[in-house]
């Protein structure tokens, strides 16, 4: 690990890339080896950003939510090969397994029936009436928002509690993680303010953003259903922090998220080997109908897709083909590498426009693997 190069990349984000406040944490074989924090919690520079600063990290939440659902399944003697309808008879895709659901293969990325993100029951009613967005067995597409409600409903049916409650009870609490899916009021004072990224004309040339602005496109419908919580400004209110949205509502520190991935990759004994296998085994890869690029998914986590020769097409998750994690809109990112015993997390409050990691964190990921 090249620590000077990692620190240099971290500082470059502030000097040249407009970063406002951010933290990075790297763990190796059970020990936090890097913890950097710098900047401000708001543009007015009233609160200094520290390693204990909490910040919403959007879809980085998905990995934490996946681990929670998998934990509940394992405790009940179930596996990803079991059918969702066995728990939820009204689920719209008959014969579909938990593994197919969590690897974004069922075509439930967008809802046709209007539903408010603030009304769980309304969203679930819309899910039950939703025909798949594409024919079953014809590929996969990222489910940016709806997947969280589906996973939450499954956990509620199995355990009688919300997914956010089970995350705290089964994983975050026992591991001592400063990370919530449903933030308690006692922690509100620690949350940094988020700021949206700026779009320019070049963004509209990108296939993803071109489709995102196309009325009626699958991409646009996937990111705008259920309705509500479409602006970054809305994520700066306690209502959003408390809601506990499993697809996008996580709030925490880089240290907490990176420590979770130490457990997920086995460097900290916590999850069973079987459950870690569910987290890390690739279940689908290829062209993503929603993200408009190649992606690969395990049960709820992303990993780097590989080409026909088995070579990684990109290195969002380091060098190992076994590494897995999940990014968040705007620039947050986290993963674990079981081969090296390394985990990484980056969180920040000045967002950029990208659904996948960019240079702000990828330069630091590269430094982890350069001697």
C-alpha positions in Angstrom: 0.0 0.0 0.0 1.4 3.4 -1.0 0.2 5.6 1.9 1.9 8.8 0.6 0.3 8.4 -2.8 -3.1 7.8 -1.1 -2.8 10.9 1.0 -1.7 12.9 -2.0 -4.8 11.7 -4.0 -7.0 12.6 -1.0 -5.6 16.1 -0.8 -5.8 16.6 -4.5 -9.5 16.3 -4.2 -9.6 19.4 -2.1 -6.9 21.3 -4.0 -8.1 20.6 -7.6 -11.5 18.8 -7.6 -13.7 21.0 -5.5 -14.1 18.7 -2.6 -15.7 20.3 0.5 -15.6 17.7 3.3 -14.6 14.1 3.0 -13.2 11.0 4.9 -11.4 7.9 3.7 -10.8 4.8 5.7 -8.8 1.7 4.7 -8.6 -1.4 6.8 -6.3 -4.4 6.4 -6.6 -7.7 8.2 -8.7 -6.3 11.0 -6.9 -3.0 11.6 -7.7 0.5 10.3 -4.5 1.5 8.6 -5.7 4.8 7.0 -8.1 7.3 8.4 -8.1 10.7 6.8 -10.7 13.4 7.3 -10.6 17.0 6.0 -12.7 20.0 5.1 -16.0 21.4 6.2 -19.5 20.1 7.0 -21.1 23.1 5.1 -20.1 25.8 2.7 -20.4 28.4 5.4 -17.5 26.6 7.1 -19.1 26.5 10.5 -18.3 22.9 11.4 -14.9 21.3 10.8 -15.2 17.9 9.1 -13.7 15.1 11.3 -13.5 11.3 11.1 -16.7 11.2 13.2 -18.7 13.4 10.8 -21.8 11.6 9.5 -23.0 12.0 6.0 -25.7 10.4 3.8 -24.1 8.1 1.2 -27.0 7.1 -1.1 -26.6 3.7 -2.8 -23.6 2.7 -0.8 -26.4 1.7 1.5 -27.4 -1.1 -0.8 -24.5 -3.4 0.3 -25.4 -2.9 4.0 -29.1 -3.7 3.2 -28.1 -6.8 1.2 -26.1 -8.1 4.1 -29.0 -7.5 6.5 -31.5 -9.4 4.3 -29.0 -12.3 3.8 -28.5 -12.5 7.5 -32.2 -12.8 8.1 -32.5 -15.5 5.4 -29.6 -17.5 6.9 -31.1 -17.3 10.4 -34.3 -18.8 9.1 -32.6 -21.6 7.2 -33.1 -20.1 3.8 -30.8 -19.4 0.9 -30.7 -17.1 -2.1 -32.1 -20.0 -4.1 -35.4 -19.9 -2.2 -38.4 -18.2 -3.9 -39.6 -14.8 -2.9 -43.2 -15.9 -3.2 -42.6 -18.3 -0.3 -42.4 -15.3 2.0 -44.4 -12.8 0.0 -47.3 -14.5 -1.9 -48.2 -11.3 -3.7 -44.8 -10.8 -5.2 -45.4 -10.2 -8.9 -42.7 -12.4 -10.5 -43.7 -16.0 -9.8 -40.9 -18.5 -9.3 -38.3 -15.7 -8.8 -35.5 -16.4 -6.2 -34.0 -14.0 -3.7 -30.7 -14.3 -5.6 -32.3 -13.2 -8.9 -34.0 -10.3 -7.1 -30.8 -9.1 -5.4 -28.8 -9.3 -8.6 -31.1 -6.9 -10.4 -32.5 -9.5 -12.9 -36.3 -9.4 -12.3 -37.1 -6.2 -14.2 -38.7 -4.4 -11.3 -36.6 -1.3 -11.6 -39.4 1.1 -12.4 -43.0 1.4 -11.2 -45.9 2.2 -13.5 -48.3 3.0 -10.7 -47.7 6.3 -8.9 -46.5 5.8 -5.4 -44.8 8.1 -2.8 -41.4 7.2 -1.4 -42.8 8.3 2.0 -45.6 5.6 2.0 -44.1 2.1 2.2 -47.5 0.4 1.8 -48.3 2.4 -1.3 -45.0 1.5 -2.9 -45.5 -2.2 -2.0 -49.0 -2.1 -3.6 -47.5 -0.7 -6.7 -44.8 -3.4 -6.7 -47.4 -6.1 -6.5 -49.1 -4.8 -9.6 -45.9 -4.2 -11.6 -45.3 -6.4 -14.7 -41.5 -6.8 -15.3 -39.8 -4.0 -17.2 -38.2 -6.5 -19.5 -38.8 -10.2 -20.3 -37.5 -12.5 -17.7 -34.2 -14.1 -18.6 -33.2 -11.4 -21.0 -30.6 -9.6 -19.0 -30.3 -7.3 -16.0 -30.7 -3.7 -15.1 -29.8 -1.8 -11.9 -32.8 -1.1 -9.6 -31.8 2.2 -8.0 -34.8 2.8 -5.7 -37.5 0.1 -5.8 -35.2 -2.7 -4.7 -34.8 -1.2 -1.3 -38.6 -1.3 -0.7 -38.8 -4.9 -1.8 -36.0 -6.0 0.5 -37.5 -4.0 3.4 -40.9 -5.7 2.8 -39.3 -9.2 2.8 -37.4 -8.4 6.1 -40.6 -7.1 7.7 -42.5 -10.3 6.7 -39.7 -12.5 8.0 -38.7 -10.7 11.2 -41.5 -8.3 12.0 -39.1 -5.3 12.0 -37.8 -2.9 9.4 -34.6 -3.6 7.6 -33.0 -0.6 9.2 -33.8 -1.9 12.7 -32.4 -5.3 11.8 -29.2 -3.7 10.4 -28.6 -2.0 13.7 -29.6 -5.1 15.8 -27.8 -7.8 13.8 -24.8 -6.1 12.2 -24.0 -2.4 13.1 -24.6 -2.8 16.8 -22.5 -6.0 17.3 -19.7 -4.6 15.1 -19.8 -1.2 16.7 -20.4 0.6 13.4 -21.1 4.3 13.3 -23.6 3.7 10.4 -27.4 3.8 10.4 -30.3 3.0 8.0 -32.7 5.2 10.0 -30.7 7.7 12.0 -31.7 8.4 15.6 -32.3 12.0 16.7 -29.4 11.9 19.1 -27.0 11.8 16.1 -28.6 14.6 14.0 -26.0 17.2 15.1 -23.2 15.2 13.5 -24.6 15.1 9.9 -22.9 17.1 7.2 -24.8 19.1 4.5 -24.8 17.6 1.0 -24.4 19.7 -2.1 -25.4 18.7 -5.7 -22.9 18.3 -8.5 -23.1 20.6 -11.6 -24.0 19.3 -15.0 -22.5 20.5 -18.2 -23.2 19.8 -21.9 -20.7 17.0 -22.0 -22.8 15.0 -19.5 -25.7 14.9 -21.9 -23.5 13.1 -24.5 -23.1 10.2 -22.0 -25.5 7.4 -22.8 -26.7 7.1 -19.2 -27.4 10.9 -18.8 -28.9 11.1 -22.3 -31.4 8.4 -21.3 -32.0 9.9 -17.9 -33.3 13.1 -19.5 -35.4 11.2 -22.1 -39.1 11.3 -21.1 -40.5 7.8 -20.7 -37.1 6.0 -20.9 -36.5 3.1 -18.6 -33.5 4.9 -17.1 -35.6 7.9 -16.2 -38.5 5.9 -14.8 -36.1 3.8 -12.7 -34.5 6.8 -11.0 -37.8 8.7 -10.6 -40.1 6.0 -9.1 -41.4 5.9 -6.5 -41.8 9.7 -6.6 -40.2 12.0 -4.1 -36.7 12.6 -2.8 -35.3 13.6 -6.2 -33.3 16.6 -5.1 -30.1 16.5 -3.0 -31.6 19.3 -0.9 -34.2 16.9 0.4 -31.5 14.6 1.8 -30.4 17.4 4.1 -33.6 17.2 6.3 -34.0 14.9 9.3 -37.1 13.3 7.7 -34.8 11.7 5.1 -32.2 10.6 7.7 -34.8 8.9 9.8 -36.7 7.2 7.0 -34.3 4.3 6.7 -34.6 3.8 2.9 -32.5 0.6 2.3 -31.6 1.6 -1.2 -30.4 5.1 -0.6 -30.9 6.2 3.1 -27.7 5.2 4.8 -25.9 7.7 7.0 -22.5 7.1 8.6 -18.8 7.5 8.6 -16.1 6.1 6.3 -14.6 4.2 9.2 -17.9 2.5 9.9 -18.6 1.4 6.3 -15.0 0.2 5.8 -15.2 -1.9 9.0 -18.4 -3.5 7.7 -16.5 -4.6 4.6 -13.7 -6.0 6.7 -16.3 -8.3 8.2 -17.9 -8.9 4.8 -14.6 -10.1 3.3 -13.7 -12.2 6.3 -10.9 -10.1 7.7 -12.9 -9.7 10.9 -14.7 -12.9 12.0 -18.4 -12.2 12.0 -20.4 -13.5 9.0 -20.4 -17.3 8.2 -18.4 -18.5 5.2 -21.6 -19.4 3.5 -23.1 -15.9 3.8 -19.8 -14.3 2.7 -20.0 -16.6 -0.4 -23.5 -15.2 -1.2 -22.1 -11.7 -0.9 -19.2 -12.4 -3.2 -20.4 -14.8 -5.9 -21.2 -13.2 -9.2 -24.7 -13.9 -10.4 -25.1 -11.7 -13.4 -22.9 -9.6 -15.7 -23.1 -7.8 -19.0 -24.9 -4.8 -20.4 -26.9 -3.0 -17.8 -30.3 -1.8 -19.1 -30.4 1.0 -16.6 -26.8 2.1 -16.0 -26.1 1.8 -19.8 -22.7 0.2 -19.3 -21.3 -3.2 -18.4 -22.0 -4.2 -14.7 -21.7 -7.3 -12.6 -23.7 -8.1 -9.5 -23.6 -10.6 -6.7 -26.5 -10.9 -4.1 -26.8 -7.1 -3.6 -23.3 -6.0 -4.3 -21.5 -4.8 -7.4 -18.1 -6.0 -8.6 -16.0 -5.3 -11.7 -17.2 -7.0 -14.9 -14.6 -9.2 -16.8 -14.0 -9.6 -20.5 -14.0 -12.9 -22.5 -10.4 -13.6 -21.3 -11.3 -13.2 -17.6 -9.6 -9.8 -17.3 -11.3 -7.0 -15.3 -12.8 -4.4 -17.6 -12.2 -1.7 -14.9 -10.8 -1.6 -11.4 -13.5 0.1 -9.2 -12.9 -2.6 -6.7 -9.2 -3.0 -6.9 -7.2 -5.8 -8.5 -8.9 -8.9 -7.2 -11.7 -10.4 -9.2 -13.3 -11.5 -5.9 -13.6 -8.0 -4.5 -17.2 -6.6 -4.1 -18.9 -3.5 -2.8 -21.2 -0.7 -3.8 -20.9 3.0 -4.9 -23.3 5.8 -4.1 -24.6 8.6 -6.2 -22.3 11.6 -6.2 -19.0 9.9 -5.3 -19.2 7.7 -2.2 -17.7 4.3 -2.6 -16.9 1.2 -0.5 -15.7 -2.4 -1.0 -14.0 -5.4 0.5 -11.2 -7.5 -1.1 -11.2 -11.0 0.4 -7.9 -12.0 -1.2 -5.9 -9.1 0.3 -8.0 -8.7 3.5 -8.5 -5.0 2.5 -11.5 -2.8 2.7 -12.1 0.8 1.7 -14.7 3.5 2.1 -14.9 7.1 0.9 -17.7 9.5 1.8 -18.0 13.2 1.1 -20.6 16.0 0.9 -19.8 17.7 -2.4 -21.4 15.5 -4.9 -20.4 15.0 -8.6 -22.5 13.7 -11.4 -21.9 10.0 -11.8 -23.7 6.8 -10.8 -20.4 5.0 -10.7 -17.0 5.9 -9.0 -14.8 8.5 -10.6 -11.2 9.7 -10.1 -11.9 11.3 -6.7 -12.0 7.9 -5.1 -10.5 5.7 -7.8 -7.1 7.4 -7.5 -7.1 6.4 -3.8 -8.2 2.8 -4.7 -5.2 2.6 -7.1 -2.8 3.8 -4.4 -3.9 0.9 -2.1 -2.6 -1.6 -4.7 0.6 0.2 -5.6 3.7 -0.5 -3.6 
